Amino acid sequence: MKAPSRPAAKRPSGQRLKAAIVRSVASSTAIETGQRIDTLERTLRAGSSKYSRLKLAR
C-alpha cells in the first residue's frame, strides 16, 4: 500500500528567508560567544562591519 503523499513545502519569500538566516546566524553566534541574540541580530541587520571596505571575489 502506498503512503499518502505530503504537499510540497512552501519556500519562504526573499525577506523571510533573509530574516531566517539572520536569526540562525545570530543564534549560533550567541551560543558560541555568550552574547544576546537580539543584540547580534541588530548588528547583522545594520550591515556595518569593520571589514566593509573589503570586496569579496566573485
GIDA-V123794 format. One line per field, one symbol per residue. phi: phi as a letter, one per 40 degrees, with the letter a starting at -180 (. if undefined). psi: psi as a letter, one per 30 degrees, with the letter a starting at -180 (. if undefined). burial: # if it has 9 or more other ideal C-beta (glycine too) atoms within 8 Angstrom, else .. A space follows every 50 residues. Layout:
# GIDA-V123794
phi = ???
psi = ???
burial = ???
This chain:
# GIDA-V123794
phi = .ccccccccccccdccccccccccccccccccbgccccccccccccgcac bcccbccb
psi = kkkkkkkkkkklleeeeeeeeeeeeeeeeeeefglkeeeeeeeeefgkkf gffkkkk.
burial = ................#..#.##.###.##......#..##..#...... ........
